[in-house]
Amino acid sequence: MEIPTVLSLANITEQAWNEAIKKHDIVLDQYDGVSFYRAVKKVGKLDRGSVITGSEIIYEYPRIARILHLENGIKAEYTAPFYVEEKVDGYNVRITRVQGRILAFSRGGFICPFATDRLEDFFDVKGFFKKNPDLVICGEIAGPGNPYNLEYPPYVKEDAQLFAFDVRIKNSSKPIPVERRYEVFDTYGIPTVGRYGKFSVDEIDKLKGMIKNLNETGLEGFVFKPTNLREKTLKYVTVGSCLRDLRVTTHLMAELPPEFFTHRIIRALFYLQEHGFNSQPDFIERLGKVIALPLQRTVGKISSDEMIVEQFHLRFRRKKNIKNLMDHLHRCKIDAKITSQKKVGDYWHVEYTRRYFPTFEMLQKYWQGGSHVD
């Protein structure tokens, strides 16, 4: 198929396509010899992150609606039974075959050099896509060896891993039924997020007990997958997840919008109100610590004119993908610099430092006597 033929699958005219190209709502991209178009803004049925080639559309992975009150949220949204899965703290990828290459696309429609490099460590990607060239495996990359997140599930002790949670079909924005996804995962040995089974609306008390257990074991929360495809997929997180998010981000307040922080505080308070504030008597003290202590360390660094940095430790199969990742990070305006790389066995072990200039420059200005109007 050519681009006009592919666009017809999304009911986009050639004129609308050309206008989107002109406005840079759709951009031509390339990675290691693979060329494709990436949606930067919504164009017709193509949301941001959609990937378009001359033969297929890989639709964006849709944002999932969040509920803040477990019982009321489920009762408001579901009538039919629903499946419950673990929500894993990582970064979203869509894995598929494009132009004969098996690639991992990020939520924004970029090809992730790190995930693409490591795909064969996760499952038999070549065998799977030889038999299923039109499928897209959606999942989270999580673990201590990933290039973006410093927070990850406590049971991942070493290196990044894939946790699949969905299967999509090229040229379609519709999900396939949960039972069919599970069949694909199990048939091909694809690692998945935790699967807790099928529930009905009248099993809220059981779910409340489960979410408390997830909170106590340091897990992030639930994703609810409907059996009635007219109903929504939903997510719900633990109070511990909110506190961990705050702990690893509050020292970088200049890098994130204010609502990132206020939303997590509200989620935590809703959780405690529903499940019993008395079960977390030290919450206020913990909240204060996760907000104040990281900021205190940052201000201490600023007073010594020390740059604010984070360290990442990764493994690569192919040396060229180390440079590909650095190029990708720089393109995304991330200040990253490799501090060491060495071959150990089958892998290149890489350390890189990420520097946070906006926070450093803002706080340094104030430390040096600068003023502002608020």
GUVOBA-440584 format. One line per field, with one value per residue (C-alpha): residue number from 0; residue in one letter; x, y, z; chain. Coordinates in nm, 3 decimals, decimal comma. Layout:
BEGIN
i = (NUM/...)
aa = (A/...)
east = (X/...)
north = (Y/...)
up = (Z/...)
ch = (A/...)
//
This chain:
BEGIN
i = (0/1/2/3/4/5/6/7/8/9/10/11/12/13/14/15/16/17/18/19/20/21/22/23/24/25/26/27/28/29/30/31/32/33/34/35/36/37/38/39/40/41/42/43/44/45/46/47/48/49/50/51/52/53/54/55/56/57/58/59/60/61/62/63/64/65/66/67/68/69/70/71/72/73/74/75/76/77/78/79/80/81/82/83/84/85/86/87/88/89/90/91/92/93/94/95/96/97/98/99/100/101/102/103/104/105/106/107/108/109/110/111/112/113/114/115/116/117/118/119/120/121/122/123/124/125/126/127/128/129/130/131/132/133/134/135/136/137/138/139/140/141/142/143/144/145/146/147/148/149/150/151/152/153/154/155/156/157/158/159/160/161/162/163/164/165/166/167/168/169/170/171/172/173/174/175/176/177/178/179/180/181/182/183/184/185/186/187/188/189/190/191/192/193/194/195/196/197/198/199/200/201/202/203/204/205/206/207/208/209/210/211/212/213/214/215/216/217/218/219/220/221/222/223/224/225/226/227/228/229/230/231/232/233/234/235/236/237/238/239/240/241/242/243/244/245/246/247/248/249/250/251/252/253/254/255/256/257/258/259/260/261/262/263/264/265/266/267/268/269/270/271/272/273/274/275/276/277/278/279/280/281/282/283/284/285/286/287/288/289/290/291/292/293/294/295/296/297/298/299/300/301/302/303/304/305/306/307/308/309/310/311/312/313/314/315/316/317/318/319/320/321/322/323/324/325/326/327/328/329/330/331/332/333/334/335/336/337/338/339/340/341/342/343/344/345/346/347/348/349/350/351/352/353/354/355/356/357/358/359/360/361/362/363/364/365/366/367/368/369/370/371/372/373)
aa = (M/E/I/P/T/V/L/S/L/A/N/I/T/E/Q/A/W/N/E/A/I/K/K/H/D/I/V/L/D/Q/Y/D/G/V/S/F/Y/R/A/V/K/K/V/G/K/L/D/R/G/S/V/I/T/G/S/E/I/I/Y/E/Y/P/R/I/A/R/I/L/H/L/E/N/G/I/K/A/E/Y/T/A/P/F/Y/V/E/E/K/V/D/G/Y/N/V/R/I/T/R/V/Q/G/R/I/L/A/F/S/R/G/G/F/I/C/P/F/A/T/D/R/L/E/D/F/F/D/V/K/G/F/F/K/K/N/P/D/L/V/I/C/G/E/I/A/G/P/G/N/P/Y/N/L/E/Y/P/P/Y/V/K/E/D/A/Q/L/F/A/F/D/V/R/I/K/N/S/S/K/P/I/P/V/E/R/R/Y/E/V/F/D/T/Y/G/I/P/T/V/G/R/Y/G/K/F/S/V/D/E/I/D/K/L/K/G/M/I/K/N/L/N/E/T/G/L/E/G/F/V/F/K/P/T/N/L/R/E/K/T/L/K/Y/V/T/V/G/S/C/L/R/D/L/R/V/T/T/H/L/M/A/E/L/P/P/E/F/F/T/H/R/I/I/R/A/L/F/Y/L/Q/E/H/G/F/N/S/Q/P/D/F/I/E/R/L/G/K/V/I/A/L/P/L/Q/R/T/V/G/K/I/S/S/D/E/M/I/V/E/Q/F/H/L/R/F/R/R/K/K/N/I/K/N/L/M/D/H/L/H/R/C/K/I/D/A/K/I/T/S/Q/K/K/V/G/D/Y/W/H/V/E/Y/T/R/R/Y/F/P/T/F/E/M/L/Q/K/Y/W/Q/G/G/S/H/V/D)
east = (0,000/0,098/0,038/-0,300/-0,427/-0,315/-0,473/-0,806/-0,808/-0,824/-1,064/-0,800/-0,795/-0,474/-0,546/-0,580/-0,258/-0,067/-0,199/-0,088/0,259/0,276/0,179/0,420/0,135/0,272/0,649/0,872/1,109/1,377/1,578/1,871/1,749/1,378/1,157/0,810/0,571/0,490/0,182/0,286/-0,072/-0,414/-0,503/-0,845/-0,846/-0,470/-0,378/-0,032/0,210/0,053/0,302/0,230/0,427/0,353/0,194/0,040/-0,082/0,031/-0,217/-0,112/-0,164/-0,463/-0,445/-0,624/-0,888/-0,807/-1,044/-0,959/-1,228/-1,211/-1,567/-1,750/-1,536/-1,603/-1,975/-1,997/-1,818/-1,892/-2,197/-2,030/-1,744/-1,391/-1,037/-0,790/-0,420/-0,120/-0,025/0,354/0,571/0,774/0,755/0,515/0,628/0,457/0,655/0,595/0,759/0,806/0,988/1,129/1,266/1,130/1,110/0,983/0,793/0,755/0,425/0,524/0,587/0,967/1,165/1,327/1,688/1,725/1,407/1,467/1,820/1,698/1,383/1,531/1,602/1,232/1,077/1,121/1,036/1,156/0,950/0,645/0,637/0,719/0,385/0,202/0,328/0,011/0,013/0,148/0,259/0,203/0,375/0,592/0,970/1,054/1,346/1,666/1,839/1,603/1,703/1,415/1,268/1,442/1,130/1,038/0,865/1,039/1,045/1,264/1,605/1,837/1,814/1,511/1,227/0,920/0,570/0,314/-0,046/-0,213/-0,217/-0,330/-0,373/-0,210/-0,448/-0,699/-0,750/-0,977/-0,846/-0,887/-1,075/-0,880/-0,917/-0,760/-0,469/-0,399/-0,405/-0,142/0,078/0,066/0,108/0,426/0,572/0,548/0,611/0,311/0,197/0,040/-0,303/-0,549/-0,854/-1,209/-1,428/-1,778/-1,904/-2,026/-1,670/-1,549/-1,454/-1,223/-1,058/-1,012/-0,825/-0,608/-0,518/-0,413/-0,185/-0,037/0,025/0,199/0,424/0,526/0,336/0,176/-0,188/-0,454/-0,564/-0,921/-0,993/-1,364/-1,519/-1,777/-1,570/-1,814/-1,695/-1,369/-1,031/-0,951/-0,653/-0,623/-0,308/-0,198/-0,104/0,250/0,277/0,183/0,448/0,718/0,635/0,671/0,996/1,172/1,043/1,000/1,367/1,295/0,988/1,097/1,090/0,726/0,387/0,241/-0,054/0,185/0,237/-0,108/-0,278/-0,065/-0,137/-0,511/-0,493/-0,318/-0,574/-0,865/-0,703/-0,663/-1,015/-1,168/-0,951/-0,911/-0,679/-0,602/-0,429/-0,159/-0,114/0,227/0,107/0,143/0,499/0,585/0,430/0,635/0,953/0,908/0,847/1,088/1,393/1,465/1,418/1,646/1,920/1,870/1,896/2,210/2,364/2,265/2,431/2,756/2,712/2,672/2,479/2,164/2,215/2,084/2,282/2,156/2,310/2,211/2,298/2,308/2,355/2,485/2,735/2,579/2,258/2,443/2,499/2,145/2,007/2,223/2,116/1,751/1,787/1,958/1,688/1,430/1,619/1,753/2,102/2,273/2,639/2,802/3,043/3,156/3,100/3,263/3,194/3,109/3,020/2,748/2,652/2,784/2,748/2,685/2,655/2,520/2,449/2,144/2,175/1,875/1,952/1,606/1,589/1,957/1,932/1,606/1,723/2,074/1,924/1,733/2,032/2,240/1,986/1,751/1,389/1,053/0,694/0,438)
north = (0,000/0,361/0,649/0,756/0,398/0,367/0,701/0,584/0,329/0,624/0,827/1,096/1,264/1,336/1,709/1,679/1,478/1,740/2,017/1,822/1,777/2,150/2,243/1,981/1,798/1,495/1,469/1,243/1,052/0,790/0,555/0,341/0,320/0,287/0,577/0,651/0,932/1,026/1,213/1,505/1,630/1,477/1,455/1,302/0,959/0,965/1,077/1,190/0,898/0,719/0,581/0,573/0,399/0,317/-0,012/0,032/0,246/0,167/0,355/0,533/0,349/0,527/0,708/0,517/0,686/0,705/0,658/0,803/0,621/0,244/0,145/0,442/0,442/0,077/0,109/0,418/0,265/-0,110/-0,328/-0,633/-0,837/-0,703/-0,838/-0,703/-0,670/-0,516/-0,162/-0,172/0,135/0,166/0,326/0,235/0,062/-0,084/-0,367/-0,467/-0,538/-0,248/-0,274/-0,611/-0,477/-0,551/-0,220/-0,074/0,253/0,489/0,651/0,958/0,751/0,756/0,436/0,362/0,255/0,086/-0,124/-0,214/-0,329/-0,556/-0,707/-1,051/-1,077/-1,056/-1,322/-1,488/-1,173/-1,309/-1,625/-1,437/-1,171/-1,423/-1,588/-1,269/-0,979/-0,773/-0,776/-0,517/-0,615/-0,336/-0,331/-0,159/-0,167/-0,159/-0,234/-0,084/-0,088/0,131/0,468/0,685/0,589/0,558/0,399/0,038/-0,268/-0,405/-0,759/-0,656/-0,687/-0,653/-0,520/-0,402/-0,637/-0,633/-0,665/-0,701/-0,599/-0,568/-0,696/-0,470/-0,515/-0,288/-0,050/-0,078/0,135/-0,126/-0,362/-0,735/-0,918/-0,983/-1,361/-1,352/-1,139/-1,388/-1,672/-1,494/-1,421/-1,779/-1,944/-1,753/-1,721/-1,341/-1,203/-1,012/-0,790/-0,967/-1,107/-1,138/-1,277/-1,177/-0,984/-0,841/-0,517/-0,694/-0,805/-0,463/-0,583/-0,845/-0,582/-0,353/-0,628/-0,688/-0,322/-0,298/-0,596/-0,429/-0,116/-0,311/-0,492/-0,173/-0,227/0,050/-0,049/-0,201/-0,176/-0,288/-0,437/-0,462/-0,765/-0,529/-0,332/-0,041/0,013/0,184/0,052/0,209/0,244/0,292/0,333/0,283/0,553/0,415/0,471/0,837/0,884/0,714/0,935/1,243/1,120/1,080/1,402/1,682/1,781/1,867/2,088/2,321/2,031/1,929/2,107/2,184/1,952/1,655/1,701/1,816/1,527/1,274/1,431/1,425/1,061/0,965/1,142/0,982/0,641/0,696/0,833/0,531/0,261/0,408/0,692/0,515/0,240/0,495/0,702/0,827/0,947/1,321/1,273/1,052/1,303/1,583/1,383/1,278/1,640/1,827/1,600/1,575/1,951/2,007/1,804/2,000/2,336/2,209/2,132/2,472/2,647/2,467/2,546/2,173/2,057/1,846/1,507/1,152/0,839/0,560/0,217/0,023/-0,287/-0,304/-0,594/-0,378/-0,097/0,120/0,147/0,327/0,618/0,580/0,626/0,931/1,086/1,016/1,174/1,483/1,515/1,510/1,798/1,574/1,665/1,326/1,228/0,885/0,847/0,489/0,196/-0,145/-0,489/-0,754/-1,089/-1,045/-0,694/-0,342/-0,195/0,178/0,452/0,793/1,110/1,326/1,692/1,908/2,264/2,428/2,344/2,431/2,767/2,870/2,790/2,924/3,257/3,286/3,172/3,446/3,711/3,716/3,822/3,742/3,860/3,606)
up = (0,000/-0,053/0,189/0,033/0,057/0,419/0,506/0,374/0,658/0,900/0,682/0,623/0,283/0,096/0,131/0,511/0,519/0,320/0,545/0,854/0,704/0,627/0,985/1,127/1,297/1,112/1,072/0,870/1,094/1,052/1,266/1,155/0,796/0,878/0,760/0,895/0,978/1,336/1,456/1,678/1,720/1,662/1,293/1,229/1,395/1,443/1,793/1,900/1,888/1,592/1,339/0,966/0,691/0,330/0,435/0,781/1,067/1,420/1,630/1,948/2,274/2,428/2,759/3,037/3,249/3,620/3,912/4,254/4,454/4,402/4,492/4,343/4,029/3,951/4,021/3,802/3,503/3,496/3,456/3,301/3,456/3,416/3,440/3,695/3,617/3,789/3,693/3,646/3,697/3,376/3,033/2,753/2,432/2,124/1,968/1,606/1,272/1,030/0,698/0,801/1,131/1,478/1,664/1,991/1,962/2,257/2,351/2,148/1,835/1,856/1,815/2,151/2,083/2,422/2,411/2,046/2,130/2,409/2,253/2,194/2,567/2,646/2,420/2,078/1,883/1,549/1,576/1,699/1,428/1,155/1,241/1,342/1,127/1,177/1,557/1,799/2,151/2,402/2,738/2,996/3,015/3,386/3,610/3,749/3,410/3,207/3,059/3,182/3,520/3,855/4,011/3,931/4,082/4,393/4,255/3,959/4,119/3,820/3,466/3,270/3,179/2,957/3,104/2,823/2,886/2,547/2,189/1,908/1,534/1,279/1,102/1,385/1,695/1,854/2,126/2,095/2,374/2,694/2,665/2,320/2,447/2,723/2,472/2,260/2,564/2,690/2,351/2,273/2,624/2,634/2,987/3,120/3,402/3,699/3,615/3,903/3,726/3,639/3,885/3,903/4,053/4,367/4,457/4,570/4,920/4,771/4,551/4,853/5,032/4,725/4,681/5,046/4,989/4,680/4,883/5,159/4,909/4,726/4,400/4,197/4,158/3,931/3,570/3,502/3,157/3,061/2,898/2,745/2,493/2,518/2,876/2,976/3,074/3,412/3,644/4,019/4,227/4,588/4,834/4,835/4,460/4,507/4,775/4,566/4,266/4,484/4,638/4,302/4,145/4,401/4,375/4,010/4,050/3,769/3,524/3,584/3,592/3,938/3,882/3,867/4,240/4,348/4,166/4,353/4,689/4,615/4,498/4,820/5,038/4,850/4,900/5,273/5,315/5,140/5,294/5,641/5,736/6,064/5,867/5,777/6,095/5,985/5,643/5,707/5,831/5,531/5,290/5,442/5,413/5,048/4,952/5,179/5,200/4,824/4,790/5,088/4,918/4,597/4,774/4,947/4,608/4,473/4,768/4,674/4,303/4,234/3,928/3,985/3,820/3,806/3,717/3,490/3,437/3,122/2,924/2,544/2,305/2,020/2,062/1,790/1,992/2,271/2,034/1,900/2,252/2,320/1,990/2,081/2,427/2,288/2,024/2,304/2,474/2,751/2,868/2,891/2,884/2,888/3,179/3,112/2,877/2,872/2,727/2,987/2,838/2,576/2,683/2,678/3,027/3,004/3,263/3,172/3,366/3,312/3,413/3,507/3,400/3,443/3,814/3,866/3,689/3,861/4,213/4,152/4,042/4,370/4,578/4,420/4,520/4,225/4,279/4,129/4,163/4,283)
ch = (A/A/A/A/A/A/A/A/A/A/A/A/A/A/A/A/A/A/A/A/A/A/A/A/A/A/A/A/A/A/A/A/A/A/A/A/A/A/A/A/A/A/A/A/A/A/A/A/A/A/A/A/A/A/A/A/A/A/A/A/A/A/A/A/A/A/A/A/A/A/A/A/A/A/A/A/A/A/A/A/A/A/A/A/A/A/A/A/A/A/A/A/A/A/A/A/A/A/A/A/A/A/A/A/A/A/A/A/A/A/A/A/A/A/A/A/A/A/A/A/A/A/A/A/A/A/A/A/A/A/A/A/A/A/A/A/A/A/A/A/A/A/A/A/A/A/A/A/A/A/A/A/A/A/A/A/A/A/A/A/A/A/A/A/A/A/A/A/A/A/A/A/A/A/A/A/A/A/A/A/A/A/A/A/A/A/A/A/A/A/A/A/A/A/A/A/A/A/A/A/A/A/A/A/A/A/A/A/A/A/A/A/A/A/A/A/A/A/A/A/A/A/A/A/A/A/A/A/A/A/A/A/A/A/A/A/A/A/A/A/A/A/A/A/A/A/A/A/A/A/A/A/A/A/A/A/A/A/A/A/A/A/A/A/A/A/A/A/A/A/A/A/A/A/A/A/A/A/A/A/A/A/A/A/A/A/A/A/A/A/A/A/A/A/A/A/A/A/A/A/A/A/A/A/A/A/A/A/A/A/A/A/A/A/A/A/A/A/A/A/A/A/A/A/A/A/A/A/A/A/A/A/A/A/A/A/A/A/A/A/A/A/A/A/A/A/A/A/A/A/A/A/A/A/A/A/A/A/A/A/A/A/A/A/A/A/A/A/A/A/A/A/A/A)
//
